């Protein structure tokens, strides 16, 4: 009789252990499934933000070589910078660049002259295309040479010296941004700062469609946010 009771007790204990073990395995499986679902939800949310919600995020790129010309005369300069420029929208939403300003600083005088993008294309091409606003879809880019001429209210006659030297540039994008839009939906814009150098100026280079080269010391392109 005692042996029978012990067998029943052992059987009951074994069944309880098996049930507990099964419940534990189910619990672990449920936890694992919950974690997987949470990761899937987070990834889905991040993907939705990157492909649909993320505001326009503009970046600018300039190659290590640009051009300069002064088609008028040393006494009445009309400086023009020809910059091959790439604009990129790393965001998801469409963004529009309304205009582009270029600030050129002469470190030796401390003066800064303001220019704006007036035309697309290289200098001297037969049909000049006026600058027009550039609409960039999400994850897209736009590349064109752009001609920067002095602003109408600019008082500085010439920013470049006749002698060889280095110069500092700052490129600023002016973009469309509705005043009533939420802050996280407004376009992200960062100025592009870069340096260029050039040789002694010789006005004989500027006859007709001539230009003078300017180049970066390290022969590397400049990019928004690059160190």
Secondary structure, DSSP 8 states (H G I E B T S, - for coil): -HHHHHHHHHHHHHHHHHHHHHHHHHHHHHHHHHHHHHHHHHHHHHHHIIIII---BEEEEE-SEEEEEE-S-SSS--EEEEEEEEEEE-SSS-EEEEEEEEEEEETTTTEEEEEEEEEES-TT-SS-EE---EEE-TTEEEEEEEEEEE-TT---S--S-SS-EEEEEEEEEEE---TTS-GGGS-B---EEEEEEE----GGGGSTT--EEEE-TT---EETT--
